[in-house]
Structures are given as structure tokens and as C-alpha cells.
Amino acid sequence: MVTITIDHDKCDGEDECGDCVDLCTMEVLQWVDGKVTPVDIDECSLCETCVDLCPNECIVVKDD
């Protein structure tokens, strides 16, 4: 099972960034009420592109 955690306190949000949402090949990360939110987590391929792209290190992906 995959766990994706987003630290919204560190995230610049939709206005300043958004690369994680734009470049998630599995479309697991989406904007919900202006915040990056993991949806359909079972679709995550564990590529960790989102982790690598995040300039603020807001995203943690774990394979439990």
C-alpha cells in the first residue's frame, strides 16, 4: 500500500508552483480546493517524480 503525505504548510500552492500536479504521469496528485491532494493513490507507480520536483520538499511517498 502506498502512502503519500503533503505538507501543506511548506507547499507554495497552485499560484506559485504546481509542477507535481502537472507532471504526475499517473494523475495521482490533483488540485482540490487549491491544495495538492493525492487521489486514486493505488494508481501511484512510486516513481517519486513529484518528490524530486518539489522545491520545498513537501511530498513524502512511502510503500508500506
JOPE-V317037 format. One record per residue. RES is the residue in one letter. SS is DSSP state (H for helix, E for strand, C for the rest). Layout:
res=<RES/RES>
ss=<SS/SS>
This chain:
res=<M/V/T/I/T/I/D/H/D/K/C/D/G/E/D/E/C/G/D/C/V/D/L/C/T/M/E/V/L/Q/W/V/D/G/K/V/T/P/V/D/I/D/E/C/S/L/C/E/T/C/V/D/L/C/P/N/E/C/I/V/V/K/D/D>
ss=<C/E/E/E/E/E/C/C/C/C/C/C/C/C/C/C/C/C/H/H/H/H/H/C/C/C/C/C/E/E/E/E/C/C/E/E/E/E/C/C/H/H/H/C/C/C/C/C/H/H/H/H/H/C/C/C/C/C/E/E/E/E/E/C>
